[in-house]
């Protein structure tokens, strides 16, 4: 099996591809990144059909390493409380699933571009509008903060669509 590395927030996740060309993710790498104990109940609840033992070359020689399929990867992510996992969960629950429900499909790049453009226009209109009374200034400050967070999330989502799997 050929081994690839996926870069997630400057952490490498080893990936191999099964006979159907579907990615399998190194369980040890995923658990390390998300601070999940590999003996936890979470891992016992994974779908056994989505797990595979692969022999790969490591610094210690060829070793048997456990890999999980994409559905099991999502099971681990959705049960983690680490900020990176929560950010991914929020994106899936607030953007991906509602878009699929509304349109029947999801294109991360297009959706992120549309959202980024909408937020930038909203920020420009709000800034141009301005206000001079304290309640309006407080609302504007809060709105500006929320827009900044949303804009950064969109930029991060756009970056994810361009990174892909490194060879």
C-alpha positions, 0 to 999 in steps of 0.5 A, spaced: 500 500 500 502 506 498 502 511 504 500 519 503 500 524 509 494 529 510 496 535 513 491 537 518 493 543 522 500 542 521 499 535 524 500 529 519 495 524 518 498 517 514 493 515 509 493 509 505 488 507 500 483 501 500 482 496 493 476 501 491 481 507 492 477 510 498 482 513 503 483 510 510 486 514 516 491 512 521 487 511 527 494 513 532 495 519 528 487 521 528 487 519 536 493 523 537 491 530 534 484 529 537 487 527 544 482 521 544 485 515 548 485 509 544 482 505 549 476 509 550 469 507 549 469 511 543 473 507 539 470 500 541 463 503 538 467 504 531 464 500 525 469 494 525 467 493 517 471 500 517 477 498 520 483 495 517 490 493 519 496 495 514 503 493 514 507 500 513 514 502 513 515 506 520 521 509 523 522 502 527 521 498 520 515 495 517 509 494 522 502 493 523 498 499 524 490 500 524 487 504 519 479 507 519 475 509 513 472 515 513 465 514 516 469 512 522 474 518 522 467 522 522 465 518 528 471 520 532 471 527 530 464 528 532 465 525 539 472 529 540 471 536 545 478 538 542 477 545 539 479 543 532 474 538 532 469 542 535 470 547 529 469 542 524 463 539 527 460 546 527 462 547 520 458 540 518 452 542 522 451 549 520 454 549 513 454 542 510 448 539 512 443 545 511 446 546 504 445 539 502 438 539 505 436 545 501 440 544 495 441 536 495 449 537 494 455 541 497 461 544 494 465 547 499 469 551 495 463 555 492 459 555 498 465 558 502 466 563 496 459 565 497 459 566 504 466 570 504 463 575 499 456 575 503 460 577 509 465 582 506 459 585 503 455 585 510 461 588 513 462 594 508 455 596 509 455 595 516 461 599 517 459 605 512 452 605 516 456 607 522 452 610 528 453 615 534 449 612 540 452 607 545 447 602 544 448 602 536 456 602 537 455 596 542 451 592 537 456 594 531 462 592 535 459 585 537 457 584 529 464 586 527 467 581 532 462 575 529 463 577 522 471 577 523 470 570 526 465 568 520 470 571 515 476 567 518 472 560 518 470 561 511 478 563 509 480 556 513 474 552 509 477 555 503 484 553 505 482 546 506 479 545 499 486 547 496 490 543 501 488 536 499 492 530 500 500 531 499 504 525 495 
